[in-house]
Amino acid sequence: MSDQKWRTGRRIFLAGVGGSIGIAGCIDRNEAVEPASDPVCHWNNHFITQVQQYRGDNFAPTRRGALLNLAMFDAVNGAAATAGDTHYEPYFIDTDRAPSGASPVAALGAAADEMLTQLYGEPFDATLDATVAAAERGDVDTGITWGRTVATELLESRSVDYTTDVFVPCDEPNQPGCFRRDWNPVHAQIDLWAINDPEQFQPPGPPPLDSAAYASSWKEVHEKGDQNADRPQEHVDIAAFWRGAPGSPRPPNMWNVIAQTVVPQSGLDVLERTRLFALLSIALADAGIIASKAKYEYEFWRPRTAIHEADRDGNPETTADPSWEPLASGGSPEYASTLAAYGGAAHTVLESVLERNDYSFEFGSSIQTGLSGDTTGVSRSYSSLTEALEESLLSRIYVGNHFGFTMDHSQTMGEEIGEWVISNQLQPHE
């Protein structure tokens, strides 16, 4: 973006550089721009809109969310550090490189604008203007230059995330327990964002096919996940809401929407909010990668195959039912569940940073959900973050594409990932 666009010479530079970073409507009265009341959520909302328009899988949006929120965090954090404010260890860009006097909020907006423009190919001028209009202090032009630098360098550092590979399902593809369909395992090969040793978070694996634990979960999904006319409508509604079909925010970013919903109740300032979304984003990204590694390792069959071929599993408690059909079958190996890993990681990060769980909230009316990702205007209400998590886990039983043991193991894995991220990333600067 040219200097001309930013009306060279126009500055917003306010005195009083100590303390925490806030947001307010400080704006040149000659400009008809409404200041963003919450720039962090404002940009994340734009991100969710882009995800809904982008018909891809779960993982590309998770990567993009991490890039967006880490860029905003490092930009604001660097500006806070040079101003002598409370700040944190950076993710990628050393705070010593930040210029003095930069507007933190302008840096946030420029980092977000640069990142989303590079990722989605369209400018976000109005949102950038509204963000800059909310700047309380600091040099706007300096902040914009710094924010763009942060975003550009961070994006370059992740420019080779994707590789190609071939998934070979089991030694004998038709053996009991083996996933049957083609699957692109690329997301099991991506470099992690924060975690050094993914093996420490690998789940224990599915129980033996002839075990009581397997039979119990088999019976649960056989009963609750069947696409039949007399199943409870509430089960169908829950399955549809959390499905994550193309056109929806996708399962990981349902937690981004939840964060946008509860953060205004938190009292966090701008830097703290960027840190929360950054921690949330990298926990989600690493949870998805590690869960994909488990899918690659265990190659476990989906309930539809398991129920149709129950006469081959060696378990006397299961009986083949070729007529059974789920609401959705799943396009990757069943174990682990990325949705459960996302939920466990996100719940842990949000509860830890916000220091409470009992948020009453409603969300969904402004996003697309449904089995096909084309349902709008549907909201669901929760009395806590835990209630939302538990419902999301049940949704995969109701949709008929996961076993209960997988949801339990994957939730635990996600929680452990979230705890590690909270304890090791973006720590207070000593």
C-alpha positions in Angstrom: 0.0 0.0 0.0 1.5 3.3 -1.0 2.3 6.2 1.3 -0.2 8.3 -0.7 -3.0 6.0 0.4 -2.0 6.8 4.0 -2.1 10.5 3.3 1.6 11.3 4.0 2.1 13.5 7.0 -1.1 12.5 8.8 -0.2 11.2 12.2 -2.0 10.1 15.3 0.6 10.4 18.1 -0.7 10.8 21.6 1.3 11.3 24.8 1.3 9.0 27.8 3.2 5.9 26.7 3.1 3.8 29.9 0.8 1.1 31.1 -1.3 -1.3 29.1 -2.5 -0.9 25.6 -6.1 0.1 25.2 -8.5 1.0 22.4 -10.5 4.1 21.9 -12.1 6.2 19.2 -9.3 8.8 18.7 -9.8 9.9 15.1 -9.4 13.0 12.9 -12.9 14.5 12.8 -12.5 15.1 9.1 -12.6 11.4 8.4 -15.8 9.5 8.3 -14.4 6.2 9.6 -16.0 4.5 12.6 -13.3 3.2 14.9 -13.2 -0.5 15.5 -14.3 -1.2 19.1 -12.4 -4.5 19.2 -9.7 -4.7 16.4 -8.6 -8.2 17.4 -12.0 -9.7 17.1 -12.8 -7.5 14.1 -9.9 -9.0 12.1 -10.7 -12.6 13.2 -14.3 -12.1 12.1 -13.0 -11.2 8.6 -10.9 -14.3 8.7 -13.9 -16.5 9.5 -15.8 -14.9 6.6 -13.0 -15.8 4.3 -12.8 -19.4 5.6 -16.5 -19.8 4.9 -16.0 -18.7 1.3 -12.9 -20.9 0.8 -14.0 -24.4 0.0 -11.0 -26.3 1.4 -10.3 -28.8 4.2 -9.9 -28.1 7.9 -6.2 -27.6 7.9 -5.5 -24.7 5.5 -7.7 -22.4 7.6 -6.0 -23.5 10.7 -2.6 -22.6 9.2 -4.0 -19.2 8.1 -5.5 -18.5 11.5 -2.1 -19.1 13.1 -0.4 -16.8 10.6 -3.0 -14.0 11.1 -3.0 -14.1 14.9 0.8 -14.6 15.4 1.4 -11.7 13.0 -0.9 -9.4 15.1 0.6 -10.6 18.3 4.3 -10.1 17.3 3.4 -6.6 15.8 1.6 -5.4 18.9 4.1 -7.0 21.3 7.1 -5.4 19.6 5.5 -2.0 19.8 4.7 -2.5 23.5 8.2 -3.6 24.2 9.8 -0.5 22.7 7.4 1.7 24.6 8.5 0.1 27.9 5.0 -1.5 28.4 4.3 -4.9 29.8 5.0 -7.4 27.0 5.8 -11.1 26.3 8.4 -13.2 24.6 7.8 -13.0 20.8 6.8 -15.9 18.6 9.0 -15.1 15.6 10.1 -11.5 15.3 12.4 -10.3 18.0 11.1 -7.3 19.9 14.5 -5.6 19.6 13.7 -5.0 15.9 10.5 -3.0 16.6 10.9 0.7 15.9 10.3 3.2 18.8 7.1 5.2 18.9 5.1 2.9 16.7 1.3 2.8 17.2 0.5 -0.7 18.6 -3.0 -0.7 17.2 -1.9 0.5 13.7 0.8 -2.2 13.8 -1.9 -4.7 14.6 -4.1 -3.6 11.7 -1.3 -3.5 9.1 0.0 -6.9 10.1 -3.6 -8.3 9.8 -4.2 -6.5 6.5 -0.9 -7.7 5.0 -1.4 -11.3 6.1 -5.0 -11.6 4.9 -4.3 -9.8 1.7 -1.5 -12.2 0.9 -3.5 -15.3 1.9 -6.8 -14.4 0.2 -5.8 -12.0 -2.5 -8.1 -9.1 -1.7 -7.5 -5.8 0.3 -9.2 -5.0 3.5 -8.9 -1.3 3.4 -12.1 -0.4 5.3 -11.1 -2.7 8.2 -7.6 -1.3 8.2 -9.0 2.3 8.3 -11.3 1.4 11.2 -8.4 -0.2 13.1 -6.2 2.8 12.7 -9.0 5.1 13.8 -9.0 3.2 17.1 -5.3 3.9 17.8 -4.9 5.7 21.1 -1.2 6.5 20.8 1.9 6.1 18.8 3.0 7.0 15.3 0.5 5.4 12.8 2.9 5.4 9.8 5.6 3.7 11.8 3.2 1.2 13.2 1.9 0.4 9.7 5.4 -0.2 8.4 6.3 -2.4 11.3 3.1 -4.5 11.1 3.6 -5.2 7.4 7.2 -6.2 8.1 6.2 -8.7 10.7 3.5 -10.3 8.6 5.7 -10.5 5.5 8.6 -12.2 7.4 6.3 -14.6 9.3 4.5 -15.7 6.1 7.9 -16.3 4.4 9.0 -18.5 7.3 6.0 -20.9 6.6 6.1 -20.7 2.8 7.0 -24.4 2.3 4.4 -25.9 4.7 3.0 -28.4 2.2 4.7 -31.5 0.8 3.3 -34.4 -1.1 3.1 -38.0 0.1 1.2 -41.2 -0.6 -1.0 -42.9 2.0 -0.9 -46.7 1.8 -3.8 -48.1 4.0 -2.4 -51.0 6.0 -0.3 -53.9 4.8 -3.6 -55.6 3.7 -6.1 -52.9 2.8 -9.2 -55.1 3.4 -8.1 -56.4 6.8 -10.5 -55.8 9.7 -9.8 -52.4 11.4 -8.3 -50.9 8.3 -9.4 -47.6 6.8 -10.7 -48.2 3.2 -10.6 -44.9 1.3 -7.9 -42.8 -0.3 -6.6 -40.0 1.9 -4.0 -37.3 1.4 -1.7 -37.5 4.5 0.0 -34.2 3.8 -1.1 -32.6 7.1 0.6 -35.4 9.1 3.9 -34.2 7.5 3.7 -30.4 8.2 6.2 -28.8 10.6 4.7 -28.1 14.0 4.2 -24.5 15.1 5.2 -24.7 18.7 5.7 -28.3 20.0 9.2 -29.8 19.7 8.3 -33.5 20.3 4.9 -34.6 18.9 5.5 -38.2 20.2 4.9 -37.1 23.7 1.3 -36.3 22.8 0.5 -39.4 20.7 -2.7 -41.1 22.0 -2.6 -44.8 23.0 -4.4 -46.1 20.0 -7.8 -47.8 19.6 -8.6 -50.8 21.8 -8.4 -54.3 20.2 -11.3 -55.2 18.0 -12.3 -58.1 20.2 -12.3 -56.1 23.4 -15.2 -55.0 25.5 -14.1 -51.4 25.2 -14.4 -51.6 21.4 -17.8 -53.3 21.6 -19.1 -50.6 23.9 -18.2 -47.8 21.6 -19.3 -49.8 18.5 -22.8 -50.2 20.1 -23.0 -46.5 21.0 -22.4 -45.2 17.5 -24.5 -48.0 16.0 -27.4 -46.8 18.1 -26.9 -43.0 18.0 -25.3 -42.4 14.6 -27.7 -44.2 12.3 -29.4 -42.1 9.7 -32.9 -43.2 10.5 -36.2 -41.3 10.5 -37.0 -41.8 14.2 -33.8 -40.5 15.7 -34.1 -37.5 18.1 -34.1 -34.2 16.3 -31.8 -32.7 18.9 -29.1 -35.3 17.9 -29.5 -34.3 14.2 -29.3 -30.6 15.1 -26.1 -31.1 17.2 -24.5 -33.2 14.5 -25.3 -30.6 11.8 -24.2 -27.6 13.9 -20.7 -29.0 14.5 -20.3 -30.9 11.2 -17.8 -28.6 9.6 -18.9 -29.0 6.0 -17.5 -26.7 3.3 -19.0 -23.3 3.7 -18.8 -23.5 7.5 -16.0 -22.1 9.7 -14.7 -25.7 10.0 -14.3 -27.4 13.4 -11.1 -25.7 14.6 -12.5 -22.2 13.8 -15.7 -22.8 15.6 -13.4 -22.2 18.6 -12.2 -19.0 17.1 -15.9 -17.9 16.9 -16.4 -18.9 20.5 -13.4 -16.9 21.5 -14.7 -13.8 19.7 -18.0 -14.3 21.6 -16.6 -14.6 25.1 -13.5 -12.3 24.9 -15.5 -9.1 25.1 -16.6 -10.2 28.6 -13.0 -10.8 29.7 -11.5 -7.3 30.3 -8.3 -8.2 28.5 -6.5 -5.3 26.8 -5.4 -5.4 23.1 -2.0 -7.0 23.7 -3.6 -9.7 26.0 -6.3 -10.3 23.4 -3.8 -10.8 20.6 -1.8 -13.1 22.8 -5.0 -15.2 23.6 -5.9 -15.6 19.9 -2.2 -16.4 19.1 -2.0 -19.1 21.7 -5.4 -20.4 20.6 -4.4 -20.5 17.0 -1.1 -22.3 17.5 -2.7 -24.8 19.8 -5.3 -25.6 17.2 -2.7 -25.9 14.4 -0.5 -28.3 16.4 -3.5 -30.3 17.6 -4.6 -30.8 14.0 -1.1 -31.9 12.9 -0.5 -34.3 15.8 -4.0 -35.8 15.4 -3.2 -36.3 11.7 0.0 -38.1 12.6 -2.1 -40.5 14.7 -4.4 -41.0 11.7 -1.4 -41.9 9.6 0.0 -44.3 12.3 -3.2 -46.2 13.2 -5.1 -46.2 9.9 -8.3 -47.2 11.7 -11.6 -47.8 10.0 -14.6 -45.6 10.3 -17.9 -46.8 12.0 -19.6 -47.3 8.6 -17.1 -50.0 7.6 -16.8 -51.4 11.1 -20.6 -51.9 11.3 -21.0 -53.2 7.8 -18.1 -55.7 8.4 -18.7 -56.5 12.1 -18.8 -60.2 11.2 -15.0 -60.0 10.6 -13.9 -58.1 13.7 -13.7 -61.2 16.0 -15.9 -59.6 18.6 -18.9 -61.7 19.8 -20.7 -58.5 21.0 -21.0 -56.9 17.5 -23.2 -58.0 14.6 -22.8 -56.9 10.9 -25.5 -54.5 9.8 -25.0 -53.7 6.0 -28.1 -51.4 6.0 -26.6 -49.0 8.6 -25.7 -45.6 7.3 -24.3 -42.5 9.1 -25.1 -38.9 8.4 -21.5 -38.6 7.3 -18.8 -41.2 6.9 -15.5 -39.2 7.2 -12.8 -38.9 4.6 -9.7 -39.8 6.7 -8.8 -42.6 9.1 -11.0 -42.6 12.2 -8.3 -42.5 15.0 -7.6 -39.8 16.2 -10.4 -37.2 15.9 -9.1 -33.8 14.9 -12.4 -32.2 16.1 -11.9 -33.6 19.6 -8.2 -32.6 19.6 -9.1 -29.1 18.5 -11.8 -28.9 21.2 -9.5 -30.1 24.0 -6.7 -27.8 23.0 -9.0 -24.7 22.6 -10.9 -25.3 25.8 -7.7 -25.6 27.8 -6.2 -22.4 26.3 -9.4 -20.3 26.7 -10.0 -21.5 30.3 -6.4 -20.9 31.3 -6.0 -17.4 29.8 -9.5 -16.2 30.8 -9.2 -17.8 34.2 -12.8 -19.0 34.1 -15.1 -21.4 32.4 -18.6 -20.3 33.3 -19.3 -18.0 30.3 -22.9 -18.0 29.2 -22.9 -17.4 25.5 -24.8 -18.1 22.3 -23.2 -18.3 18.8 -23.9 -19.4 15.3 -26.4 -17.0 13.9 -23.8 -15.1 11.7 -22.0 -18.2 10.4 -22.9 -21.0 8.1 -23.3 -24.5 9.6 -25.3 -27.5 8.7 -24.5 -30.9 7.2 -23.8 -29.3 3.8 -22.4 -26.0 5.2 -25.2 -24.0 3.8 -27.5 -23.5 6.9 -27.5 -19.9 8.3 -29.2 -18.2 11.2 -28.9 -21.2 13.6 -27.7 -20.5 17.1 -26.9 -22.7 20.0 -26.6 -21.6 23.7 -24.2 -22.8 26.3 -23.7 -22.1 30.0 -19.9 -22.8 29.9 -17.0 -23.5 27.7 -17.1 -27.1 28.9 -20.7 -27.5 27.8 -19.8 -26.4 24.3 -16.9 -28.8 24.3 -19.0 -31.8 25.5 -21.6 -31.1 22.9 -19.0 -30.9 20.1 -17.7 -34.3 21.1 -21.2 -35.9 21.1 -21.8 -34.4 17.7 -19.3 -36.9 16.1 -21.2 -39.8 17.7 -24.5 -38.4 16.4 -23.1 -37.9 12.9 -21.9 -41.5 12.9 -18.3 -41.1 12.0 -16.4 -41.6 15.3 -16.2 -44.0 18.2 -16.4 -42.8 21.8 -13.0 -44.1 22.7 -11.5 -42.0 19.9 -13.2 -38.8 21.2 -12.0 -39.4 24.7 -8.4 -40.1 23.7 -8.3 -37.2 21.3 -9.8 -34.7 23.8 -7.1 -35.7 26.3 -4.4 -35.3 23.6 -5.7 -31.9 22.8 -5.8 -30.8 26.4 -2.2 -31.9 26.9 -1.2 -29.9 23.8 -3.1 -26.8 25.1 -1.4 -27.1 28.4 2.1 -27.4 26.8 1.4 -24.3 24.6 0.2 -22.3 27.5 3.3 -23.2 29.6 5.9 -22.7 26.9 4.8 -20.1 24.4 4.5 -16.3 24.5 5.5 -16.2 28.2 5.7 -12.9 30.1 9.0 -11.1 29.5 11.2 -11.0 32.6 
